[in-house]
Amino acid sequence: MRQPSVIARRVAAASVSLVVAAGAAACGPKDHDAKGSGGDSTPHKGGTLTVLNSEPQTDFDPARLYTSGGGNVPSLVFRTLTTRNRENGTAGSKVVPDLATDTGRPNKDATVWTYTLKKGLRYEDGTPITSADIKYGIERSFAPELSGGAPYLRDWLVGAADYQGPYKDKKGLSAIETPNARTIVFHLDKPEGEFPYLATQTQFTPVPRSKDDGTKYEEHPISSGPYKVVRNENDGEHLVLTRNTYWSAATDDERKAYPDTIDVRSGLDSSVINQRLSASQGADAAAVTTDTNLGPAELAKVSGDEELASRVGTGHFGYTNYIAFNPTVKPFDNPKVRQAIAYAVDRSSVVNAAGGSALAEPATTFLPNQKSFGYTSYDPFPAGASGNPAKAKELLAQAGYKNGLTVTLTHSNAKDFETSPEIATAVQDALKKAGITVKLQGLEDNDYRDKIHSVKTEPGFFLAHWGADWPSGGPFLAPIFDGRQIVKDGANFNTGLLNDKSVNDEIDAINKLTDLDAAAKRWGALDRKIGEKALVVPLFHPVYKRLYGKDVKNIVISDWTGVLDISQVAVK
């Protein structure tokens, strides 16, 4: 990717707001019947599905949303050229057609992608959806006043780097052509075999120019999906969606649209959400959450109740928590010191600090353990489940620290069980056994992010995490290890400041592949090559455990999002 890439300027793992937000390993839901609980498990149309969330669905405008696969609540209203396959587990990590007839037709070098729209597509007012609407929807996402969406198109489209959107530039983007009402063609400035994944982002939602009222569009965006917005209070804190009567299941293989109404209520405390889902009284019996996990204490309580345990959905999202090193800061400029720390880490204690094995899985690879990412099992510094302090001491002596050393570990004070004090303390205790004294530097979350994502202030040793924009090795490895994505004056995510030509060249070579299975294998091989440099120490991949109401049916949890897909559920 070209330097400096705006892709690297996003907030790490905020994409997982995609699903959260965000947000899976190689398994689907295990703790429940995939059809749901209750006597009659057959899904039926009708009723109201309540969604209980902690975070409001703010900026409900397809240009401003940063959601892969179309998002969860957003994908009920916004359809895109392609979308995620709505299936359990591994099958759900595939990209499939949505508004388009296929996932895209590339030219020989994957620099031109052509899509044809399905016949019979209509908005909520009955007017037809055209290719020009999709082009316009993309163009308005470049407007500064509608910022917030995925930045890839600015990097990938020919001549798009300085485009300021249709409000300032009426000519539009010449890189997007619409030769007729059902055809749209994208011209890229470099090969991108994963363009079908990008076409799942909400920026590919059609927007009729005549209905666009700029920043006010979010109050009543025009639906292309099975539901339309009839109420949006307090910027997404309370959303009510009802059926779009012009949506046709004949044009949509992915969304089931069983409930008549979707009632989204946000701004709730996570403990309150789990209490309400647990009790399942009144409307809460037909309720789900798309952003609130069970914590360790709550999970322990739920696990002891057979009925509650049957209403827990288990999912995995492509996400890795890890230790990061800045090799320009001593003593981390010495590879043997970094290797020593990799050997000293006790992943068992880290997993326990993250909530236990039900909520976290130990990681020795940077790529999540899913086939779609190209996961290849390897451990460049095998230390077993609880670390190898003897090997760590041996390496420290070779590095000139036979009497040990003292270092500072920077972490967030946010209680997220990821980069928080619990994880930092587990690392501190393990390294002590290897003769490494770790001083902890806890920062408030905003200060922590500002510090670790600036080349000028990045510490030598800190906790970090990364979530993928779609289930592939590309958006996982490139922002962290592509030297051309080092951002010196802005948010930088290549924390190891790696600028290895062979790595950069391999990223470019894989990006040319349109055979995504072949690409996955090469991402896995590249992960192993980079892992041997000890620029990061993978710690664990999170597991999502979420309750749902007793009257909720047809539970689907894919490895794309790792969370319950509300486009599939039915209520009693």
C-alpha positions in Angstrom: 0.0 0.0 0.0 1.1 3.5 -0.7 2.8 5.6 1.9 1.4 7.2 4.0 -1.7 5.1 3.9 -4.8 6.6 5.5 -5.8 3.1 6.5 -3.3 3.2 9.3 -4.8 6.4 10.7 -7.9 4.8 12.0 -8.3 3.9 15.7 -7.1 0.3 16.2 -9.9 -2.1 16.6 -12.5 0.6 16.4 -13.6 -1.3 13.4 -14.7 -3.9 15.6 -17.4 -1.4 16.3 -18.2 -3.2 13.4 -19.3 -5.1 15.7 -18.1 -4.6 19.1 -17.2 -3.0 17.5 -16.8 -4.4 16.0 -16.2 -7.3 16.3 -13.9 -14.9 15.9 -12.0 -18.3 16.1 -12.8 -21.4 14.1 -16.1 -22.3 15.7 -19.6 -21.3 15.8 -22.1 -21.2 18.6 -21.7 -24.1 20.9 -23.8 -23.3 24.0 -27.2 -23.3 22.3 -29.4 -24.9 19.8 -28.8 -22.9 16.6 -32.6 -22.7 16.1 -33.0 -21.1 19.5 -34.6 -22.2 22.8 -38.2 -23.0 23.6 -40.7 -25.6 22.6 -41.3 -24.6 19.0 -37.9 -23.8 17.5 -39.2 -23.0 14.0 -38.7 -19.3 13.2 -41.9 -17.4 12.4 -42.5 -13.9 11.1 -44.0 -11.2 13.4 -43.4 -9.6 16.8 -40.9 -7.1 18.1 -37.2 -7.8 18.6 -35.7 -5.6 21.4 -32.0 -4.8 21.2 -30.4 -3.8 24.5 -27.0 -2.1 24.0 -24.5 0.0 26.0 -23.3 2.1 23.1 -25.7 4.2 21.0 -25.8 3.6 17.2 -24.5 7.1 16.5 -24.1 8.7 13.1 -26.7 6.5 11.4 -25.5 7.5 8.0 -23.9 4.9 5.7 -21.1 7.4 4.8 -20.1 7.8 8.5 -20.4 4.3 9.7 -17.3 2.1 9.9 -18.8 -1.4 9.6 -17.5 -4.4 7.7 -20.0 -6.8 6.3 -22.7 -4.1 6.5 -22.6 -4.1 10.3 -25.3 -5.5 12.5 -28.1 -3.0 13.1 -27.0 -1.0 10.0 -27.4 -4.0 7.7 -31.1 -4.1 8.4 -31.5 -0.7 6.7 -28.4 -0.5 4.4 -27.6 -3.0 1.7 -24.3 -3.0 -0.1 -22.8 -4.5 -3.2 -21.6 -7.5 -1.3 -22.1 -8.6 2.3 -21.1 -11.3 4.8 -22.5 -14.8 4.5 -25.1 -15.2 7.3 -24.0 -18.6 8.4 -22.7 -20.1 11.6 -18.9 -20.3 12.2 -16.4 -20.6 9.4 -19.0 -20.5 6.6 -19.9 -17.0 7.8 -16.5 -15.6 7.0 -17.2 -15.7 3.3 -18.2 -12.7 1.2 -21.3 -13.1 -0.9 -23.4 -10.9 -3.3 -25.9 -8.5 -1.9 -27.2 -5.8 -4.2 -24.9 -7.2 -6.9 -25.4 -10.4 -8.9 -21.9 -11.7 -7.9 -18.9 -10.7 -5.7 -17.3 -8.7 -8.6 -15.6 -9.4 -11.8 -11.9 -8.2 -11.9 -9.7 -7.5 -14.9 -6.5 -9.5 -15.3 -4.5 -7.7 -12.7 -7.4 -6.8 -10.3 -7.1 -3.1 -10.8 -10.6 -2.9 -12.4 -13.7 -4.4 -10.7 -17.1 -4.5 -12.4 -20.5 -5.2 -10.7 -24.0 -5.7 -12.1 -27.0 -4.9 -9.9 -29.8 -7.4 -9.4 -33.1 -6.6 -11.1 -36.1 -5.3 -9.0 -34.1 -3.4 -6.3 -36.2 -0.6 -4.7 -35.9 1.9 -1.9 -38.5 2.3 0.9 -40.5 4.8 -1.3 -40.6 2.3 -4.2 -38.2 4.1 -6.5 -35.6 1.9 -8.2 -32.0 1.6 -6.9 -29.4 2.4 -9.6 -25.7 2.2 -10.0 -25.5 6.0 -10.0 -26.9 5.9 -6.4 -24.1 3.6 -5.3 -21.5 5.9 -6.9 -23.1 8.9 -5.2 -23.2 7.1 -1.9 -19.5 6.5 -2.1 -18.7 10.0 -3.2 -20.5 11.6 -0.3 -18.5 9.5 2.1 -15.5 11.6 1.1 -17.1 14.8 2.3 -15.3 16.1 5.4 -18.6 16.8 7.2 -19.5 13.1 6.8 -16.2 11.6 8.0 -15.9 8.5 10.1 -16.2 5.7 7.6 -13.6 3.2 6.3 -10.8 5.1 4.6 -9.7 2.4 2.1 -11.4 3.9 -1.0 -9.3 7.1 -0.6 -6.2 5.0 -0.9 -7.5 2.5 -3.5 -9.4 4.5 -6.1 -7.5 6.3 -8.9 -7.3 10.0 -8.2 -9.3 9.9 -5.0 -6.6 11.0 -2.5 -7.6 14.6 -2.4 -11.3 14.3 -3.3 -13.6 16.4 -1.0 -17.0 14.9 -1.8 -19.9 16.0 -4.1 -20.9 19.0 -2.0 -17.6 20.7 -3.0 -16.7 18.9 -6.2 -19.7 18.4 -8.4 -17.7 16.4 -11.0 -17.5 13.4 -8.8 -15.0 10.6 -9.0 -13.9 9.6 -12.5 -12.5 6.3 -11.0 -16.1 5.1 -10.6 -18.1 4.6 -13.9 -21.8 3.9 -14.3 -22.3 3.0 -18.0 -25.9 2.1 -17.3 -28.4 1.9 -14.4 -27.3 -1.6 -13.4 -23.5 -1.5 -14.0 -20.8 0.1 -11.9 -17.1 -0.1 -12.5 -14.2 0.8 -10.1 -10.7 1.7 -11.3 -8.0 1.1 -8.7 -4.5 2.5 -8.6 -3.0 -0.9 -7.5 -4.2 -4.5 -7.6 -6.6 -5.4 -4.8 -7.8 -9.0 -4.9 -9.8 -8.4 -1.7 -12.0 -5.7 -3.2 -15.1 -7.9 -2.7 -14.5 -7.6 1.0 -14.3 -3.8 0.8 -17.6 -3.7 -1.1 -19.3 -4.9 2.1 -18.5 -1.6 3.9 -21.5 0.7 4.4 -20.0 3.3 2.1 -21.2 1.1 -0.7 -24.9 1.7 0.3 -26.9 3.4 -2.4 -28.0 7.0 -1.6 -30.5 8.8 -3.9 -29.0 12.3 -4.5 -32.5 13.9 -4.4 -33.0 12.7 -0.8 -29.5 13.7 0.5 -29.7 16.4 3.1 -26.1 16.2 4.2 -25.5 15.9 7.9 -29.3 15.5 8.5 -29.5 12.4 6.4 -28.9 10.2 9.4 -32.2 11.3 10.9 -34.1 9.4 8.1 -31.7 7.6 5.8 -33.5 6.0 2.8 -33.7 2.3 3.3 -32.5 -0.3 0.8 -32.9 -3.1 3.3 -35.8 -5.0 4.9 -36.3 -2.3 7.6 -36.7 1.5 7.6 -36.0 4.0 10.3 -39.2 5.4 11.8 -37.6 6.9 15.0 -34.1 8.0 15.9 -33.8 9.7 19.3 -30.7 11.2 20.8 -28.4 10.3 18.0 -29.1 6.6 17.9 -29.8 6.1 21.6 -33.3 4.9 20.7 -33.9 3.5 17.2 -37.2 2.0 16.0 -37.2 0.1 12.7 -40.3 -1.2 10.9 -40.7 -3.2 7.7 -39.7 -1.7 4.3 -42.6 -3.0 2.3 -40.6 -2.5 -1.0 -37.8 -4.8 0.1 -38.1 -8.2 -1.6 -36.7 -11.4 -0.2 -36.4 -12.5 -3.9 -33.5 -10.1 -4.2 -31.9 -10.8 -0.8 -30.6 -14.3 0.1 -29.0 -13.1 3.4 -31.5 -11.3 5.6 -34.4 -13.2 7.0 -36.4 -10.2 8.4 -38.6 -12.2 10.7 -39.7 -9.6 13.3 -42.1 -6.8 12.3 -40.3 -4.3 14.4 -36.8 -3.8 15.8 -36.6 -1.6 18.9 -33.0 -0.6 19.7 -32.4 0.9 23.2 -28.9 2.0 24.1 -27.0 3.9 26.8 -27.5 1.0 29.3 -25.0 -0.2 31.8 -23.6 -3.6 30.8 -24.7 -5.2 34.1 -28.2 -4.0 33.6 -28.3 -5.4 30.1 -27.2 -8.9 31.3 -29.6 -8.7 34.3 -32.5 -7.9 31.9 -31.6 -10.6 29.5 -31.2 -13.1 32.3 -34.6 -12.4 33.8 -36.3 -12.3 30.3 -39.4 -10.6 31.6 -41.9 -8.9 29.3 -40.4 -7.4 26.2 -37.0 -8.6 27.4 -37.9 -12.2 26.7 -37.6 -11.2 23.0 -34.4 -9.2 23.4 -30.7 -9.5 22.4 -27.6 -7.4 22.7 -25.1 -6.7 19.9 -22.4 -5.1 22.0 -22.4 -6.5 25.6 -20.4 -9.5 26.7 -20.8 -11.6 29.9 -18.0 -10.8 32.3 -16.1 -13.4 34.3 -18.4 -13.1 37.4 -21.6 -13.1 35.3 -20.4 -16.1 33.3 -19.7 -18.1 36.4 -23.3 -17.4 37.6 -24.8 -18.3 34.2 -22.8 -21.5 33.9 -24.4 -22.8 37.0 -27.9 -22.4 35.7 -28.8 -24.9 32.9 -31.6 -22.7 31.5 -29.4 -19.6 31.3 -26.5 -21.5 29.9 -28.7 -22.7 27.1 -29.2 -19.0 26.2 -25.6 -18.1 25.8 -24.2 -17.5 22.3 -20.5 -18.2 21.9 -18.6 -16.5 19.1 -15.1 -15.5 18.0 -14.0 -12.4 16.1 -10.7 -11.8 14.3 -8.9 -10.1 17.1 -5.5 -10.4 18.9 -4.3 -9.0 22.2 -0.5 -8.7 22.3 2.7 -7.1 23.7 4.2 -4.6 21.4 7.8 -3.4 21.3 9.4 -0.2 19.9 12.8 -1.4 18.7 14.2 2.2 18.7 13.9 2.2 22.5 16.6 0.4 24.6 16.8 -2.4 25.6 14.2 -3.5 23.0 16.5 -2.7 20.2 18.2 -6.0 21.0 16.2 -8.9 19.5 17.4 -11.2 22.3 15.7 -9.1 24.9 12.4 -9.2 22.9 12.9 -13.0 22.5 13.5 -13.4 26.2 10.3 -11.7 27.0 8.5 -13.9 24.6 9.8 -17.0 26.4 9.0 -15.6 29.8 5.4 -14.8 29.2 3.0 -17.1 31.1 -0.1 -17.3 28.8 -2.0 -19.3 31.3 -1.9 -16.5 33.8 -2.7 -13.9 31.1 -5.8 -15.9 30.0 -6.9 -16.1 33.6 -6.5 -12.4 33.9 -8.7 -11.9 30.8 -11.5 -13.9 32.4 -10.5 -17.5 32.0 -10.4 -20.0 29.2 -14.1 -19.5 28.5 -13.4 -15.8 27.5 -9.9 -16.0 26.1 -7.8 -18.4 24.1 -3.9 -18.3 24.3 -2.2 -17.1 21.1 1.2 -17.7 19.7 0.4 -16.3 16.2 -0.5 -12.8 15.4 -3.2 -13.9 12.9 -6.3 -15.2 14.7 -6.8 -19.0 14.5 -9.3 -19.0 11.6 -8.9 -20.4 8.2 -10.0 -17.2 6.4 -7.1 -15.3 7.9 -4.6 -17.8 6.7 -4.0 -19.1 10.2 -0.9 -21.3 10.3 0.0 -22.8 13.7 3.5 -21.9 14.8 5.3 -20.7 17.9 8.7 -19.1 17.2 9.6 -19.0 20.9 8.0 -22.1 22.4 7.6 -21.7 26.1 4.7 -23.9 26.9 1.5 -22.7 28.6 3.2 -21.1 31.6 6.4 -19.7 30.1 10.1 -20.7 30.2 12.0 -18.4 32.5 15.2 -20.5 32.2 15.4 -19.9 28.5 14.5 -16.2 29.0 17.4 -15.9 31.5 19.8 -17.6 29.0 18.8 -15.1 26.2 19.1 -12.1 28.6 22.7 -13.2 29.5 23.5 -13.4 25.8 22.2 -9.9 25.4 24.4 -8.6 28.2 21.9 -8.7 31.1 23.0 -11.7 33.1 21.8 -10.0 36.3 18.4 -9.2 34.8 17.0 -5.8 33.9 14.3 -3.3 34.7 11.7 -2.2 32.1 8.4 -0.2 32.1 5.2 -1.7 30.7 2.6 0.9 29.5 -1.0 -0.1 29.6 -4.5 1.3 29.8 -6.5 1.8 33.0 -9.7 0.9 31.2 -11.3 -2.2 32.7 -11.5 -4.0 29.4 -9.6 -7.2 30.3 -7.4 -6.6 27.2 -4.8 -3.9 27.7 -5.9 -3.2 31.3 -4.1 -3.6 34.7 -5.1 -7.2 35.1 -3.2 -8.2 32.0 -0.3 -6.0 32.8 0.1 -7.5 36.3 0.0 -11.0 34.8 2.9 -10.1 32.5 4.7 -8.4 35.3 4.5 -11.5 37.5 5.7 -13.9 34.8 8.7 -11.7 33.8 9.8 -11.5 37.4 10.6 -15.2 37.3 13.0 -14.5 34.5 14.8 -11.8 36.4 13.0 -8.9 34.6 11.6 -6.3 36.9 8.6 -4.7 35.3 7.3 -1.3 36.4 3.7 -0.6 35.4 2.7 2.7 33.8 -1.1 2.8 33.7 -2.7 5.6 31.7 -6.3 6.8 31.2 -7.6 5.3 28.0 -7.4 8.4 25.8 -3.9 9.2 27.0 -2.9 5.6 26.5 -4.1 5.6 22.8 -2.5 8.9 22.1 0.8 7.8 23.5 1.1 4.4 21.8 -0.1 5.5 18.4 2.4 8.4 18.0 5.9 7.7 16.6 7.1 10.6 18.7 5.8 9.3 22.1 5.5 5.5 21.6 7.0 3.6 24.6 9.3 0.7 24.2 7.1 -1.9 25.8 3.3 -1.8 26.0 0.0 -3.7 25.6 -1.9 -3.5 22.4 -4.7 -5.1 20.4 -5.9 -5.3 16.8 -9.1 -6.3 15.1 -9.7 -7.0 11.4 -11.9 -5.0 9.1 -12.8 -8.2 7.3 -11.8 -11.9 7.8 -8.5 -11.9 5.9 -4.8 -11.6 6.7 -4.6 -8.4 4.7 -6.2 -5.9 7.0 -4.6 -7.7 9.9 -0.9 -7.7 8.9 -0.6 -4.7 6.5 -1.5 -1.9 9.0 0.8 -3.3 11.6 3.8 -4.5 9.5 3.8 -2.7 6.2 6.7 -0.1 6.3 4.8 2.2 3.9 2.1 2.5 6.5 4.3 4.1 9.1 2.7 7.5 9.9 5.1 9.9 11.4 2.7 12.8 11.9 -0.6 11.1 12.9 -2.0 7.9 14.3 0.6 5.1 13.6 -0.1 1.4 14.1 3.1 -0.1 12.7 4.4 0.0 16.3 7.5 -2.1 15.5 8.4 0.5 12.8 9.1 -2.5 10.5 10.0 -1.4 7.0 11.3 -4.6 5.4 11.2 -4.6 1.6 10.7 -8.4 1.4 7.6 -8.0 3.7 6.3 -5.0 1.8 6.8 -6.8 -1.5 5.0 -9.9 -0.3 2.0 -7.8 0.9 1.8 -6.3 -2.6 2.1 -9.8 -4.2 -0.7 -11.2 -2.1 -2.9 -8.2 -2.7 -2.9 -9.1 -6.4 -4.5 -12.5 -5.8 -8.2 -12.9 -6.4 -8.1 -16.5 -5.3 -8.8 -15.7 -1.6 -7.9 -19.3 -0.4 -4.5 -19.0 -2.1 -4.0 -15.6 -0.6 -4.9 -16.9 2.9 -2.1 -19.5 2.8 0.4 -16.8 1.9 -0.8 -14.5 4.7 -0.2 -17.3 7.1 3.3 -17.8 5.8 4.0 -14.1 6.1 2.7 -14.1 9.6 5.2 -16.8 10.5 8.1 -14.9 8.9 7.2 -11.7 10.7 6.6 -13.5 14.0 10.3 -14.7 14.0 11.3 -11.0 14.3 9.8 -10.8 17.8 8.3 -7.3 17.3 5.2 -8.5 19.0 4.3 -11.2 21.5 0.8 -12.5 20.9 -1.1 -13.2 24.1 -4.7 -14.2 23.5 -7.7 -14.1 21.3 -11.0 -13.1 23.0 -14.1 -15.3 23.1 -17.5 -13.5 23.1 -20.3 -14.9 25.4 -23.6 -13.1 25.1 -27.0 -13.8 26.6 -30.2 -13.6 24.6 -33.9 -13.7 25.7 -35.8 -16.9 26.1 -38.2 -16.2 23.2 -35.4 -15.5 20.7 -35.1 -18.1 17.8 -32.7 -18.9 15.0 -29.4 -17.9 16.5 -26.6 -17.4 13.9 -23.1 -16.4 14.9 -20.5 -16.2 12.2 -16.7 -16.0 12.3 -17.0 -12.6 10.5 -18.5 -10.8 13.5 -18.4 -13.3 16.4 -21.8 -12.0 17.6 -25.4 -12.8 17.2 -26.7 -11.7 13.7 -30.0 -9.9 14.3 -30.8 -10.2 10.6 -31.5 -13.9 11.2 -33.4 -14.0 14.5 -37.1 -14.5 15.1 -39.1 -14.0 18.2 -42.0 -15.9 19.7 
